[in-house]
Amino acid sequence: MHRNGPRPCLREIARPLVGAGVLAEAFRSKVPAVVVHEDPRIHQLWSGVMESELGESQFPWEQTLQQVARNHQPRNMNLGDMLRFVRSSFSQIARKVLFAPVDGRMRVFPALRSESAERCVPSDELLWLAWEVMSELLTAALPSGAPAPRFAVSMDLLKYPAGSKDLDEILELLADSGAEWTRLGRQLDAYKYSLSLAFDHPVIPLRDWLALASLVPTFRRACDRLDAVLKRAFDDEPAPGWTIIGAPHIDDARVLTALVGDRDIVRTEVRTGGQWVELPITVSSVAVFPGVRLRNFADCRPTLHRVLMREDVSTRERPNVSLTFGIVDERHAMQLCPEYQCSA
């Protein structure tokens, strides 16, 4: 079942009621996400990042491929500019940074370069505002009275294609950018991420094995039949007219995730009570849910979520962009970014 109307599994809270331990209590009660509204700072952050602080040419989706490559961090999918396109798994152009106060000033990691402007990240004033919001949300996500860990804030800008046709064209372009083994590798990745959640195992890489087995036609047909049965049994299939472009996952790099966005053909769903429930994502409210690392500080489970795109529809009315902030504990931030380690 896929719910699109009332969302009884989620919780909505006005910002004045978001005090210490409030989110922690919700997450402990197995609420997968809390939507915080009546906070004018959320729209201020969105408009500051998307409309006034940066010119369009500063977004990675408005830049040349060479400019994107200049701010790419090799073998690091958590920071920098990147193209992440694998069918059924990743479908966005992204810019990802960490920021934290260092010696009284807000510093951004990694240091991004721009040819046409002084900066390609928001102003210090806007980053301090984001720090304030995320600090409050962290206090609310920890048990009342618990000390907050040392942390950095992550900021991800994710731009999705304007339609399924655009997505298919990008995937074909990237598949043809290498030789035969590149295309084969992308084919295996796509099959792996398309499989039912029932194949997930904490130790045995069942998805990888089944992807390799799919190269043999007889095994592929058997895998497809078993996968279809499991998807029906576990309610893994998306609603009619929708396709999965972001595979189900939990945020293993974050303590807490806070999601804002302006999308019309893209939606985010969370898994709760054996079903998928759509998150209400807007530019004036923030959807907050726990990542893996919140378990180090509070009694809760990380929220499983996925991203879907409406099929056979193209749009230019909405930007189809997500702005995601996250709490990253200092120890993990050091692992993600050597520059951060040197300054902490």
C-alpha positions in Angstrom: 0.0 0.0 0.0 1.2 3.5 -0.9 -0.4 6.3 1.1 -0.8 9.7 -0.5 -3.5 11.3 1.6 -3.5 11.6 5.4 -0.2 10.4 6.8 -1.1 8.9 10.3 2.4 7.2 10.5 4.1 10.6 10.3 4.0 13.4 12.9 3.7 17.1 12.3 4.9 19.6 14.9 5.0 23.4 14.9 8.4 24.8 15.5 7.5 26.5 18.9 6.8 23.0 20.2 10.1 21.5 19.1 11.9 21.4 22.5 14.6 19.2 23.9 13.8 15.5 23.5 10.6 16.0 21.5 11.9 14.4 18.3 13.7 11.7 20.3 10.4 10.6 21.8 8.8 10.5 18.4 11.6 8.4 16.9 11.6 6.1 20.0 7.9 5.5 19.3 8.9 4.3 15.8 7.6 7.5 14.0 9.8 7.4 10.8 9.8 11.1 10.2 8.6 14.4 11.8 7.6 17.4 9.7 8.4 20.7 11.4 6.4 23.7 10.2 5.7 27.2 11.2 9.4 28.0 11.1 10.1 31.0 8.7 13.8 30.2 8.8 13.2 27.1 6.5 12.0 29.2 3.6 14.7 31.7 4.3 17.3 29.0 3.9 15.7 27.7 0.7 15.4 31.1 -0.9 18.9 32.1 0.3 20.5 29.1 -1.3 18.4 28.8 -4.4 17.4 32.4 -5.3 19.5 35.2 -3.9 22.8 34.0 -2.7 24.1 32.2 -5.8 23.7 32.9 -9.5 22.4 30.1 -11.6 25.8 29.5 -13.2 27.1 28.5 -9.8 25.0 25.4 -9.5 26.7 22.3 -10.8 23.8 21.5 -13.2 24.3 24.9 -14.9 28.1 24.4 -15.3 30.2 22.8 -17.9 31.4 19.2 -17.4 34.9 20.5 -16.8 33.7 22.9 -14.0 31.9 20.0 -12.3 35.0 17.9 -12.5 37.1 20.6 -11.0 35.1 20.4 -7.7 34.7 16.6 -7.8 36.4 14.7 -4.9 37.8 11.4 -6.4 36.3 8.3 -4.9 34.2 10.3 -2.4 30.5 10.2 -2.9 29.8 12.2 0.2 31.5 15.5 -0.7 32.1 17.8 -3.7 30.3 18.1 -7.1 29.2 14.9 -8.8 27.1 13.2 -11.4 25.3 10.2 -9.8 23.3 8.2 -12.3 22.8 4.5 -11.9 19.4 3.1 -13.0 17.1 2.4 -10.0 19.8 3.7 -7.6 21.0 7.3 -8.2 19.6 10.0 -10.4 21.0 13.4 -9.6 23.6 16.0 -10.2 24.8 17.0 -6.7 26.9 19.4 -4.7 27.7 18.2 -1.2 29.7 20.1 1.5 30.3 20.1 5.2 30.5 23.3 7.3 31.3 24.1 10.9 32.6 27.1 12.9 36.4 27.2 13.2 38.0 29.9 15.3 34.7 31.8 15.3 34.2 31.7 11.5 32.1 29.4 9.4 34.3 27.2 7.2 33.1 25.0 4.3 34.7 21.7 3.4 35.9 20.9 0.8 37.0 24.3 -0.5 35.1 24.6 -3.8 36.5 26.6 -6.7 34.6 28.9 -9.1 35.9 30.8 -12.2 33.0 33.2 -12.5 32.3 34.3 -8.9 33.9 34.9 -5.5 32.1 31.9 -4.0 30.0 29.0 -5.0 28.5 28.3 -1.5 26.1 30.5 0.5 27.2 33.4 2.6 28.4 32.9 6.2 25.2 34.5 7.5 23.1 31.9 5.8 25.4 29.1 7.0 25.1 30.3 10.5 21.3 30.3 10.2 21.5 26.7 9.0 23.8 25.8 11.9 21.3 27.3 14.3 18.3 25.4 12.9 20.2 22.1 12.8 21.6 22.6 16.4 18.0 23.0 17.6 16.9 19.9 15.7 19.8 17.9 17.1 18.8 18.9 20.7 15.3 17.8 20.0 16.5 14.5 18.6 18.5 13.6 21.7 17.0 12.4 24.9 16.1 15.4 27.2 19.2 16.4 29.1 21.6 14.4 27.0 24.8 16.4 25.9 25.1 17.1 22.2 28.1 15.5 20.4 30.6 17.6 18.5 29.4 17.8 14.9 29.5 19.4 11.5 26.5 20.1 9.3 26.3 18.7 5.8 24.5 20.4 3.0 23.5 18.5 -0.2 21.9 20.1 -3.2 20.4 17.4 -5.4 19.0 18.2 -8.9 16.8 15.6 -10.5 16.1 15.3 -14.3 13.0 17.1 -15.6 11.4 13.8 -16.7 11.9 10.1 -17.2 12.9 10.7 -20.9 15.7 13.1 -19.8 16.8 10.5 -17.2 17.0 7.7 -19.8 19.0 9.9 -22.2 21.5 10.7 -19.4 21.9 7.1 -18.4 22.6 6.1 -22.1 25.1 8.9 -22.4 27.0 7.8 -19.4 26.8 4.1 -20.3 28.4 5.0 -23.7 31.1 7.1 -22.1 33.2 3.9 -21.5 33.9 0.6 -23.2 32.1 -2.7 -23.0 33.1 -3.5 -19.5 31.8 -0.1 -18.3 28.4 -0.8 -19.8 28.4 -4.3 -18.3 29.2 -2.9 -14.9 26.4 -0.4 -15.1 24.0 -3.1 -16.2 25.0 -5.2 -13.1 24.6 -2.2 -10.8 21.2 -1.4 -12.2 20.0 -5.0 -11.7 21.4 -5.2 -8.2 19.6 -2.1 -7.0 16.3 -3.1 -8.7 16.0 -6.2 -6.6 13.6 -6.5 -3.7 14.5 -5.5 -0.1 14.0 -9.1 0.9 17.4 -9.8 -0.6 19.2 -7.5 1.8 21.5 -9.3 4.2 23.9 -7.7 6.7 26.7 -10.1 5.8 26.1 -12.1 2.6 26.1 -9.9 -0.5 23.0 -11.6 -2.1 22.2 -8.7 -4.4 25.7 -8.8 -5.9 25.6 -12.6 -6.4 22.1 -12.4 -8.1 23.3 -9.5 -10.3 26.2 -11.7 -11.5 23.8 -14.7 -12.0 21.5 -12.5 -14.1 24.1 -12.6 -16.9 23.0 -16.2 -17.5 19.6 -16.1 -19.2 18.2 -19.1 -17.3 19.2 -17.7 -14.0 18.0 -14.3 -15.0 14.5 -15.6 -15.6 14.5 -17.4 -12.3 15.7 -14.3 -10.5 13.1 -12.2 -12.1 10.3 -14.5 -11.1 11.5 -14.8 -7.5 12.0 -11.0 -7.3 8.5 -10.3 -8.5 7.0 -12.6 -5.9 9.0 -11.0 -3.1 8.1 -7.5 -4.2 4.4 -8.3 -4.1 4.8 -10.0 -0.7 6.9 -7.1 0.8 5.0 -4.3 -1.0 8.2 -3.1 -2.7 6.6 -2.2 -6.0 6.1 1.6 -6.5 2.6 2.9 -7.2 1.4 2.7 -10.8 2.9 5.5 -12.9 6.0 5.9 -10.7 9.5 4.4 -11.0 12.3 4.1 -8.4 15.2 6.4 -9.1 16.7 6.4 -5.6 17.1 2.8 -4.2 15.8 2.2 -0.6 18.5 3.2 1.8 19.3 4.5 5.3 21.6 7.5 5.8 24.6 5.8 7.3 26.8 8.9 7.3 24.4 11.1 9.3 23.1 11.4 12.8 20.0 13.3 11.5 18.6 14.3 8.1 16.5 17.4 7.4 14.9 17.6 4.0 13.5 20.6 2.1 12.6 20.7 -1.6 10.6 21.9 -4.5 9.6 19.0 -6.7 6.5 18.0 -8.7 7.5 14.8 -10.5 9.8 13.5 -7.8 8.8 12.3 -4.3 10.5 10.7 -1.3 8.8 7.8 0.6 9.7 6.3 4.0 9.1 2.7 5.0 6.9 2.2 8.1 4.6 -0.5 9.3 5.3 -2.6 6.2 4.3 0.1 3.7 5.7 3.1 1.9 4.5 6.5 2.9 5.1 9.7 1.0 7.0 12.5 2.8 5.4 16.0 2.4 8.4 17.9 1.1 8.0 21.7 0.7 10.2 24.9 0.8 8.6 26.1 4.0 8.7 23.0 6.2 11.4 20.5 7.0 11.0 16.7 7.1 13.4 15.3 9.8 14.3 11.6 10.2 17.1 9.7 12.0 20.2 8.4 10.3 22.3 5.4 11.4 24.5 7.3 13.8 21.7 8.6 15.9 21.7 5.2 17.5 24.9 6.1 19.2 23.0 8.7 21.3 19.3 7.7 21.3 17.0 4.7 21.3 15.8 4.7 17.7 16.1 3.1 14.3 17.3 4.8 11.1 14.6 5.5 8.6 14.5 3.6 5.4 13.6 5.8 2.4 13.6 5.9 -1.3 13.1 8.4 -4.2 10.6 8.0 -7.1 9.9 9.8 -10.3 6.6 10.0 -12.2 6.8 8.1 -15.5 6.2 9.7 -18.9 5.9 13.2 -17.6 8.2 16.2 -18.2 8.1 19.5 -16.4 9.8 22.8 -16.2 7.4 24.3 -13.7 9.3 23.2 -10.6 13.1 22.9 -10.3 12.9 19.3 -8.9 15.7 20.1 -6.4 16.2 18.8 -2.9 18.1 20.7 -0.3 19.2 18.3 2.5 20.9 19.3 5.7 22.4 16.7 8.0 24.2 16.3 11.3 27.5 14.5 11.0 29.4 13.7 14.1 32.9 15.1 14.3 34.7 11.7 14.2 32.9 10.7 11.0 33.4 14.2 9.5 37.1 13.7 9.9 36.9 10.4 8.0 35.0 11.9 5.2 37.2 15.0 4.7 40.9 15.3 5.4 40.6 19.1 5.3 38.1 19.0 8.2 40.5 16.7 10.2 43.3 19.3 9.9 41.1 22.1 11.2 39.2 20.4 13.9 
